[in-house]
Amino acid sequence: MEQINVTEQTYSKQGRILIKPRSVVKQNPILLVSNPIALRVSMRCHIPILMYHQVRDLQEKEHLSSLSVPIKRFRFQMKFLKQMGYKGVSLTELTPYLKGEKQGKVAGITFDDGYLNNLTNALPILNKMDFSATCYIVKDRIGKTNDWNPELSQQALMTQEQIQEWLGAGMEIGSHTLSHINLKKADKETARPEIIQSKTELEQMFGVAVNHFCYPYGGFNEESVALAEEAGYLSATTTQRSRCHTNEHMFKLPRVVVARHTLPHLFWMKLATRYEDKRRKS
C-alpha cells in the first residue's frame, strides 16, 4: 500500500496552510495520512459539500451516465471520509458550520433529483457510517422518472412512501423545484411557484420542514436567489465547483461534484486540496 504524504506545505497570502500531496493512492485501499495534524489545520476553513446524483452500477453500452457513481466506489468514498476524520452530514446539520457557529471536520452530503437508488444503494452505506444526507426532491416527479432529460437513461425516482422511508432513516429532503426547471431561463412568474410552492407542498406531503433548496442544472439568477430567500429556505446549493469558505453566500453555495470517474486519488484531492477551488468560476 502506498501512503499519502502531506508534509509539503505552502502558504496562501492569508496565511492558511495549503497541503500539496507528494503521492496519492492509485488503488482502492483506504488511504493513509502521514500528517493528520497538518491536514486538520488546512481543512478548518474549507468545507466540502459533496454533490451526488445516482449510486448504481451501470449497464453495458449505457451512455451519458457520468453522474452515476458505482456502489463499490460510493462505499469506498464514505469509508474514506470516515477514515479521514470527517462527519458526513445533511445541510441542516452543516448550516451552523457554514455560518461559523460550530467548528469541526464535516462534509455535506447531497443527492440531486430523488432517485430510488439513493434509498436502495446509498442509504445502507450512509447508515453504516453514521452519516446523514440531504436529497433534493423534484416534487411533481415523485414516483416517476427523470423524464426532464430524455437523453439520459430513465431511472425510477422515489415514491412518497419511499421518501418517507428515507426520512425515517434519519435523512433529510430539500426542494429541487416542482418540475426540474432551469430557473436561469425562467421569468419571475414561472420561477415563483417552482421555488415557493414546491417547499409548501413537500412540507404538507411529508410533515417535515423543508429548509434547503437546490437550483436544477445549477441555473440561477438574482431573482431566483431572492425568491429562495423569500420562501424561507435557509440555504440553496448550486453546481458551482468549490469547497465552501468563510462568508459564503448561503443561497449560492458551491459544491464538490462526485462523478463516475472520481477515482480515489481524485476524491482525496477534491477534499483536501485546492483542486475544486481553482475551478470556481468568478
JOCORPE-V284018 format. One record per residue. PHI is phi in whole degrees, 0 to 359 (999 if undefined). BURIAL is + if it has 16 or more other ideal C-beta (glycine too) atoms within 10 Angstrom, else -. Layout:
[[PHI/BURIAL] [PHI/BURIAL]]
//
This chain:
[[999/-] [272/-] [258/-] [284/+] [252/+] [235/+] [268/-] [274/-] [237/-] [232/-] [233/-] [282/-] [296/-] [274/-] [84/-] [279/-] [283/+] [245/-] [262/+] [252/-] [288/+] [276/-] [204/-] [224/+] [290/+] [254/-] [243/-] [261/-] [293/-] [299/-] [285/+] [249/-] [247/+] [277/-] [222/+] [296/-] [295/-] [298/+] [294/+] [300/-] [298/-] [292/+] [272/+] [303/-] [252/-] [233/+] [250/+] [276/+] [249/+] [282/+] [249/+] [247/+] [241/+] [246/+] [235/+] [196/+] [276/-] [277/-] [274/-] [298/-] [61/-] [274/-] [253/-] [53/-] [239/+] [295/-] [266/+] [260/+] [267/+] [302/-] [302/+] [299/-] [289/+] [298/+] [300/+] [299/+] [297/+] [291/+] [295/-] [295/+] [306/+] [295/+] [298/-] [279/+] [92/-] [279/+] [250/+] [279/+] [224/+] [286/+] [294/+] [297/+] [291/+] [282/+] [308/+] [297/-] [287/+] [295/+] [274/-] [81/-] [278/-] [227/-] [234/-] [161/-] [266/-] [232/+] [222/+] [286/+] [237/+] [231/+] [232/+] [266/+] [97/+] [89/+] [291/+] [300/+] [292/+] [297/+] [284/+] [283/+] [254/+] [275/+] [303/+] [301/-] [288/+] [299/+] [298/-] [297/-] [274/+] [62/-] [256/+] [240/+] [206/+] [248/+] [248/+] [273/+] [260/+] [271/+] [304/+] [281/-] [248/+] [303/+] [78/-] [248/-] [229/+] [280/+] [283/-] [290/+] [225/-] [293/-] [286/-] [276/+] [301/+] [281/-] [238/+] [292/+] [261/+] [299/+] [279/-] [299/-] [295/-] [289/+] [294/+] [299/+] [295/-] [301/+] [295/-] [295/-] [272/-] [93/-] [268/+] [229/+] [241/+] [229/+] [262/+] [235/+] [77/+] [281/+] [228/+] [65/+] [273/+] [277/+] [293/+] [293/-] [259/-] [262/+] [282/-] [297/-] [294/-] [283/-] [289/+] [304/+] [294/+] [299/+] [269/+] [277/+] [293/+] [299/+] [297/+] [300/-] [290/+] [294/+] [296/-] [292/-] [290/+] [247/+] [67/-] [229/-] [286/-] [248/+] [256/+] [226/+] [232/+] [225/+] [283/+] [301/+] [62/+] [73/+] [273/-] [207/+] [219/-] [296/-] [294/+] [290/+] [297/+] [296/-] [293/+] [297/+] [293/-] [299/-] [293/+] [99/-] [294/+] [261/+] [202/+] [214/+] [257/+] [240/+] [255/+] [301/+] [271/+] [169/+] [281/+] [275/+] [235/-] [303/-] [67/-] [294/+] [289/-] [292/+] [248/+] [219/+] [289/+] [281/+] [221/+] [254/+] [288/+] [241/+] [242/-] [306/-] [262/-] [281/+] [283/+] [307/+] [293/+] [287/-] [301/+] [299/+] [298/+] [297/+] [280/+] [250/+] [231/+] [273/+] [308/+] [284/+] [302/+] [291/-] [262/-] [284/-] [274/-] [282/-]]
//
